[in-house]
Amino acid sequence: MNRRRTWVHGVGLGILLLSGGLSAAEGRFADRWVYVSRNLTRDEHVADIERIAATAQAAGLNGMVLAGGLETVGEWEASRRQRLERVKEIATQHGLPLIPMLWSVGYGSGLRRNPDLAVGLPCRDVPFLAREGVLRYADDLGNRVRNGGFEDFTDGRFSAYRFHDRPGEVSFVDTQAFHSGAASIRFENFGAFEHGHARFLQEVPVTPYRQYRVSCWVRTQDLQPPDAFRIQVYGPHGCIAPVVLSLEPTADWRQVALLFNSKELSEIRLYGGLWGGRSGRIWFDDLEVTPVALVNVLRRPGTPVRVRSADGSVVYEEGRDAGVLADDRRDLRRPRADSPTIAIPPGSRIREGETVLVDYYHGMAINKGQVTVCMSEPELYEYWRQSAAAVQEALAPACWFLSMDEIRGGGACAACKARNLSMGEILADCIRRQVEIIRGVRPDARIVIWSDMLDPNHNAHDHYYLAESTFEESWEGIPRDLVIACWYYRIRDKSLAFFGDLGFPTLAAAYYDGDDMENIQGWIEAIRHAPANRGILYTTWQNKYDLLAPFGQAVQDAARKAGFPRAPRTGP
């Protein structure tokens, strides 16, 4: 997640840059920052920031990382800009220069401007049949799941499933509660066993490079924890549909669904159930895997479409032979259940009853609605150039924070394929261009970036979520003056050492919403052995600031022991 000593002034804000004039021990705790996420759409956000700033100043902190849509500051309405002006005054008053957090490729930077910038997954040779003036998806094989209604069973075991956990102890045939038919599968007592698993698995045939919809009906009774529930689709290298579906602890039958791309696979492993369940009951019924097409189709230069005859001899023209390929209800986070059709305009060379093959790319949200953008599409960089100019005009920040973490897709669209680069190389090129853009508007900018996508101990590896190729060696070729914000507590020593040995300055991103000081003290101890470290960040995603004052005191104590008794002061 993302110096010589000199004063830099800009819009009433300043920031201290470290120099060789500071000893290594002193420099390890020089930056003492707090993370704040407020989008300034309400007056309460300003009041929140003022309270946090007062606490941070009293705790000896000297910077505020501000997240909340600042990359679009050039498009903000007057009231939101006025709140930003007030926040700038607060920051100056409390000696906390603002460090804007920007450009999250992993979480959709630029999608608000153009949703087609989403990472695209390919669908190939998808059959459509010409009938009555339209092309309709022609895969009529229906549900690919066998015994999806859980009607076929013997001695408490359901046929067609490779396994379901502990028949007669955790999994049961239920002929009293079902959504349809005369039976369902029920799980209970899972908390009595190690891991709390309550799952079923079936191997399901699919066609490569197609879209599928998984759906089932679920009922719950006193289920704890409800987030133990999962529907997961696996290939040989991991999950290809990492979508988080939420349930209520107690609820009557409801349908849950997700989409996935079969990629190169002819068979997938479909899991459903609980991982780490503690108590309660859950029922499943009417499990389906059905083919769909053109759902969330993307249209940008790097996601071309093609319509051709079944034998490949004729390539049909969009607009002349076939209407525009589009999803008129596109929603990456809540995709439709049916398949859009394609109009056949008058004069088309496509004949009634003909089957044509369609190639296209679609977008896909994962986890709780996360959508990654394509780093190979030129339009993204033009957007960032405009964004950087607006941020410089609004804030003139001496330090910028690149939110380049958890990039969970890419490399599969035509724009990426044409570059013949790995995902690691694509990411490194993207970062270099981001730095160039920032320093084009602020030549002396100090730039911080999250560590995970650059760390081989963390996410910079092969088979990362839906990425087409490896993120290995993403750290090669990026500017060595980037400050790497290491944030994974369990590998903190490895991460700080890895980047320090490569010549990068580091920043420890501590805390993450715990209820005690264990994480903070762990990072402080790690910093003692990390001569390249330049500071520490109080990082909260849940807006928990109860430990901000103790955090500041602990950092001051550690800095004092390191021979750096006072935090560097900032301001005019």
Secondary structure as the mmCIF struct_conf table of DSSP 4:
data_model
#
loop_
_struct_conf.conf_type_id
_struct_conf.id
_struct_conf.beg_label_comp_id
_struct_conf.beg_label_asym_id
_struct_conf.beg_label_seq_id
_struct_conf.end_label_comp_id
_struct_conf.end_label_asym_id
_struct_conf.end_label_seq_id
STRN STRN1 HIS A 9 GLY A 10
TURN_TY1_P TURN_TY1_P1 VAL A 11 GLY A 12
STRN STRN2 LEU A 13 GLY A 14
HELX_LH_PP_P HELX_LH_PP_P1 LEU A 16 LEU A 18
TURN_TY1_P TURN_TY1_P2 GLY A 20 GLY A 21
BEND BEND1 LEU A 22 LEU A 22
HELX_RH_AL_P HELX_RH_AL_P1 ALA A 24 GLY A 27
TURN_TY1_P TURN_TY1_P3 ARG A 28 PHE A 29
BEND BEND2 ALA A 30 ALA A 30
STRN STRN3 ASP A 31 SER A 37
BEND BEND3 THR A 41 ARG A 42
HELX_RH_AL_P HELX_RH_AL_P2 ASP A 43 ALA A 58
TURN_TY1_P TURN_TY1_P4 ALA A 59 GLY A 60
STRN STRN4 GLY A 63 ALA A 67
BEND BEND4 GLY A 68 GLY A 69
HELX_RH_3T_P HELX_RH_3T_P1 LEU A 70 GLU A 75
HELX_RH_AL_P HELX_RH_AL_P3 ALA A 78 GLN A 93
TURN_TY1_P TURN_TY1_P5 HIS A 94 GLY A 95
STRN STRN5 LEU A 98 LEU A 102
TURN_TY1_P TURN_TY1_P6 VAL A 105 ARG A 113
HELX_RH_3T_P HELX_RH_3T_P2 PRO A 115 LEU A 117
STRN STRN6 ALA A 118 ALA A 118
STRN STRN7 LEU A 121 ARG A 131
TURN_TY1_P TURN_TY1_P7 GLU A 132 GLY A 133
STRN STRN8 VAL A 134 TYR A 137
TURN_TY1_P TURN_TY1_P8 ARG A 146 GLY A 149
STRN STRN9 PHE A 153 THR A 154
TURN_TY1_P TURN_TY1_P9 ASP A 155 GLY A 156
STRN STRN10 ARG A 157 PHE A 158
TURN_TY1_P TURN_TY1_P10 SER A 159 ALA A 160
BEND BEND5 ARG A 162 ARG A 162
STRN STRN11 PHE A 163 HIS A 164
BEND BEND6 ASP A 165 ARG A 166
STRN STRN12 PRO A 167 PRO A 167
TURN_TY1_P TURN_TY1_P11 GLY A 168 VAL A 170
STRN STRN13 SER A 171 ASP A 174
BEND BEND7 THR A 175 ALA A 177
BEND BEND8 HIS A 179 SER A 180
TURN_TY1_P TURN_TY1_P12 GLY A 181 ALA A 182
STRN STRN14 SER A 184 PHE A 187
HELX_RH_3T_P HELX_RH_3T_P3 PHE A 190 ALA A 192
BEND BEND9 PHE A 193 PHE A 193
HELX_RH_3T_P HELX_RH_3T_P4 GLU A 194 GLY A 196
STRN STRN15 ALA A 198 PRO A 205
TURN_TY1_P TURN_TY1_P13 PRO A 208 TYR A 209
STRN STRN16 GLN A 211 GLN A 224
BEND BEND10 PRO A 225 PRO A 225
HELX_RH_3T_P HELX_RH_3T_P5 PRO A 226 ALA A 228
STRN STRN17 PHE A 229 GLY A 235
TURN_TY1_P TURN_TY1_P14 PRO A 236 HIS A 237
STRN STRN18 GLY A 238 CYS A 239
BEND BEND11 ILE A 240 ILE A 240
STRN STRN19 VAL A 243 VAL A 243
BEND BEND12 PRO A 249 THR A 250
STRN STRN20 ALA A 251 ASN A 261
TURN_TY1_P TURN_TY1_P15 LYS A 263 GLU A 264
BEND BEND13 SER A 266 SER A 266
STRN STRN21 GLU A 267 LEU A 274
BEND BEND14 TRP A 275 GLY A 276
STRN STRN22 SER A 279 VAL A 292
BEND BEND15 LEU A 294 LEU A 294
TURN_TY1_P TURN_TY1_P16 VAL A 295 ASN A 296
STRN STRN23 VAL A 297 VAL A 297
BEND BEND16 ARG A 300 ARG A 300
TURN_TY1_P TURN_TY1_P17 PRO A 301 GLY A 302
BEND BEND17 THR A 303 THR A 303
STRN STRN24 ARG A 306 SER A 309
TURN_TY1_P TURN_TY1_P18 ALA A 310 ASP A 311
BEND BEND18 GLY A 312 SER A 313
STRN STRN25 VAL A 315 TYR A 316
HELX_LH_PP_P HELX_LH_PP_P2 GLU A 317 GLU A 317
STRN STRN26 GLU A 318 GLU A 318
TURN_TY1_P TURN_TY1_P19 GLY A 319 ASP A 321
STRN STRN27 ALA A 322 ALA A 322
TURN_TY1_P TURN_TY1_P20 ASP A 328 ARG A 329
BEND BEND19 LEU A 332 ARG A 334
BEND BEND20 ALA A 337 ASP A 338
STRN STRN28 ILE A 342 ALA A 343
TURN_TY1_P TURN_TY1_P21 PRO A 346 GLY A 347
BEND BEND21 ARG A 349 ARG A 349
HELX_LH_PP_P HELX_LH_PP_P3 ILE A 350 ARG A 351
TURN_TY1_P TURN_TY1_P22 GLU A 352 GLY A 353
STRN STRN29 THR A 355 HIS A 362
STRN STRN30 ILE A 366 ASN A 367
TURN_TY1_P TURN_TY1_P23 LYS A 368 GLY A 369
STRN STRN31 GLN A 370 GLN A 370
STRN STRN32 VAL A 373 VAL A 373
TURN_TY1_P TURN_TY1_P24 MET A 375 SER A 376
HELX_RH_AL_P HELX_RH_AL_P4 PRO A 378 LEU A 395
BEND BEND22 ALA A 398 ALA A 398
STRN STRN33 CYS A 399 LEU A 402
STRN STRN34 GLY A 409 GLY A 410
BEND BEND23 GLY A 411 GLY A 411
BEND BEND24 CYS A 413 CYS A 413
HELX_RH_AL_P HELX_RH_AL_P5 ALA A 414 LYS A 417
TURN_TY1_P TURN_TY1_P25 ALA A 418 ASN A 420
HELX_RH_AL_P HELX_RH_AL_P6 MET A 423 VAL A 441
TURN_TY1_P TURN_TY1_P26 PRO A 443 ASP A 444
STRN STRN35 ARG A 446 TRP A 450
BEND BEND25 SER A 451 SER A 451
HELX_RH_3T_P HELX_RH_3T_P6 ASP A 452 LEU A 454
TURN_TY1_P TURN_TY1_P27 PRO A 456 ASN A 459
BEND BEND26 HIS A 461 HIS A 463
TURN_TY1_P TURN_TY1_P28 TYR A 465 TYR A 465
STRN STRN36 LEU A 466 ALA A 467
BEND BEND27 GLU A 468 SER A 469
TURN_TY1_P TURN_TY1_P29 GLU A 472 GLY A 477
BEND BEND28 ILE A 478 ILE A 478
TURN_TY1_P TURN_TY1_P30 ARG A 480 ASP A 481
HELX_LH_PP_P HELX_LH_PP_P4 LEU A 482 LEU A 482
STRN STRN37 VAL A 483 CYS A 486
HELX_RH_3T_P HELX_RH_3T_P7 TYR A 489 ILE A 491
HELX_RH_AL_P HELX_RH_AL_P7 ARG A 492 LEU A 502
TURN_TY1_P TURN_TY1_P31 GLY A 503 GLY A 503
STRN STRN38 THR A 506 TYR A 511
BEND BEND29 TYR A 512 ASP A 513
BEND BEND30 ASP A 515 MET A 517
HELX_RH_AL_P HELX_RH_AL_P8 GLU A 518 ARG A 528
TURN_TY1_P TURN_TY1_P32 HIS A 529 HIS A 529
TURN_TY1_P TURN_TY1_P33 PRO A 531 ALA A 532
STRN STRN39 ASN A 533 THR A 539
BEND BEND31 TRP A 541 GLN A 542
TURN_TY1_P TURN_TY1_P34 ASP A 546 LEU A 547
HELX_RH_AL_P HELX_RH_AL_P9 LEU A 548 LYS A 561
TURN_TY1_P TURN_TY1_P35 ALA A 562 GLY A 563
BEND BEND32 ARG A 566 ARG A 566
HELX_LH_PP_P HELX_LH_PP_P5 ALA A 567 ARG A 569
#
